[in-house]
Amino acid sequence: MRQRNHTFPRLMPTARGGLAAAGVLLFLSLLAACSPTPPSLSPLPADATILAFGDSLTAGTGAHEGDSYPTQLSNLSGRQVINAGVPGEVSSQGLVRLPGLLDEHQPHLLILTHGGNDLLRRMDVEQTRDNLAAMIQLARDRGTDVLLVAVPAPTLLRLRSEAIYADIGEAFGIPVENGALARILSRDAMKSDPIHPNADGYRYLAEHIHRLLIETGAL
């Protein structure tokens, strides 16, 4: 907290310079200590399977086949990434669909990008939160790590990630990619229509997920 009206002793130039340098080092140390560190993930072996689960943002709507973020992430990571995106799906439908895919593929990691259609249709956000939490728990019960990708809330102002994603990530202690989609869908050059990225947008998303996988120790 900022403090005012303090009187500091006058210093000789050399002492003042030394104090300033020490102050800079202390500030940088405090800044580093306060920087959020994402929760860790288990290292992904070379033959790991990643299940990318979601709706049209996972399926790759708006780009040519092969330009979806799961395909581009597979190329970046050298891991198999299964594209399990279904356009138009809402989170309640995803919750029903997910268990069979987890049992079939037994992935090492679930990348969950869901809830966008709920937000577009103005569905109950608390129900969306519960559905996403239930999906995460389904994966955890099977020993599968989870990385959550935040979807922006529709707004007339600057796009921002819907707050429930950060809340869910904190509650479960899982990493959240909490800004890439909002940035993509705020830039005409990276989207094919108001709600879908183009190939460049999906590449941007894949690159940010890949970076987060490195930061969390998965790669």
Secondary structure, 3 states (H helix, E strand, C coil): CCCCCCCCCCCCHHHHHHHHHHHHHHHHHHHHHHCCCCCCCCCCCCCCEEEEEECHHHHCCCCCCCCCHHHHHHHHHCCEEEEEECCCCCHHHHHHHHHHHHHHHCCCEEEEECCHHHHHCCCCHHHHHHHHHHHHHHHHHCCCEEEEECCEECCCCCCEECHHHHHHHHHHCCCEECCHHHHHCCCHHHEEECCEECHHHHHHHHHHHHHHHHHCCCC
